[in-house]
Amino acid sequence: MGWAKFAAVKLMGRYQGDPRTARQIIADEKQGKILREFPAEWLDKTFDEIDAAARRGDQKAITARKLLTRKEYDRRR
């Protein structure tokens, strides 16, 4: 359990403290197809707001956080 918690914190550190909204992160760094699944109510929130709601158990925030942190949705550079 301890290792999994450490891995999750490390993974999410990528956008922690980032002032951009999810919409801006998606436009700058993610593939457009992410918008098909991304919960619309979280598009104009920062990652920290999404993360806090996900930690409280909000299912749509959990989905938004997963979509933002998964490397499979990163644009190929």
C-alpha positions in Angstrom: 0.0 0.0 0.0 2.8 2.4 0.9 4.5 2.0 -2.5 1.2 2.5 -4.5 0.6 5.8 -2.6 4.1 7.0 -3.3 3.7 6.1 -7.0 0.4 8.0 -7.3 1.8 11.1 -5.6 4.8 11.1 -7.9 2.6 10.6 -11.0 0.3 13.5 -10.1 3.2 15.9 -9.3 3.4 16.7 -13.0 0.6 19.3 -12.8 0.5 20.1 -9.1 0.8 23.9 -8.7 0.2 24.5 -12.4 -2.0 27.6 -12.8 -3.5 26.4 -16.1 -7.0 25.0 -16.3 -7.6 21.5 -17.5 -8.8 23.0 -20.8 -5.4 24.8 -21.3 -3.4 21.7 -20.3 -5.4 19.6 -22.8 -4.9 22.2 -25.6 -1.2 22.5 -24.9 -0.2 18.9 -24.1 -2.9 16.3 -24.7 -4.5 14.6 -27.7 -7.9 16.1 -28.7 -9.7 12.7 -28.2 -9.4 13.2 -24.4 -12.3 15.7 -24.7 -14.7 12.8 -25.6 -14.3 11.4 -22.1 -13.3 14.4 -20.0 -16.1 15.6 -17.6 -17.2 19.1 -18.9 -17.7 20.5 -15.4 -13.9 20.1 -14.7 -12.6 21.7 -17.9 -12.3 25.2 -16.4 -10.7 24.0 -13.1 -7.0 23.7 -12.2 -5.4 20.4 -11.6 -5.1 21.2 -7.9 -8.9 21.8 -7.7 -9.5 18.5 -9.6 -7.1 16.6 -7.4 -8.7 17.9 -4.2 -12.2 16.9 -5.3 -10.9 13.5 -6.4 -9.3 12.9 -3.0 -12.7 13.7 -1.5 -14.2 10.9 -3.7 -15.9 12.9 -6.5 -16.1 10.3 -9.3 -16.0 12.7 -12.2 -13.0 14.5 -10.7 -11.3 11.1 -10.4 -11.9 10.5 -14.1 -10.6 14.0 -14.9 -7.5 13.4 -12.9 -6.8 10.0 -14.5 -7.2 11.4 -18.0 -4.8 14.3 -17.3 -2.1 12.1 -15.8 -2.2 9.2 -18.2 0.7 9.3 -20.6 -1.3 7.6 -23.3 -3.1 10.9 -23.9 0.1 12.9 -24.3 0.7 14.3 -27.7 3.5 12.7 -29.6 6.4 15.1 -30.0 
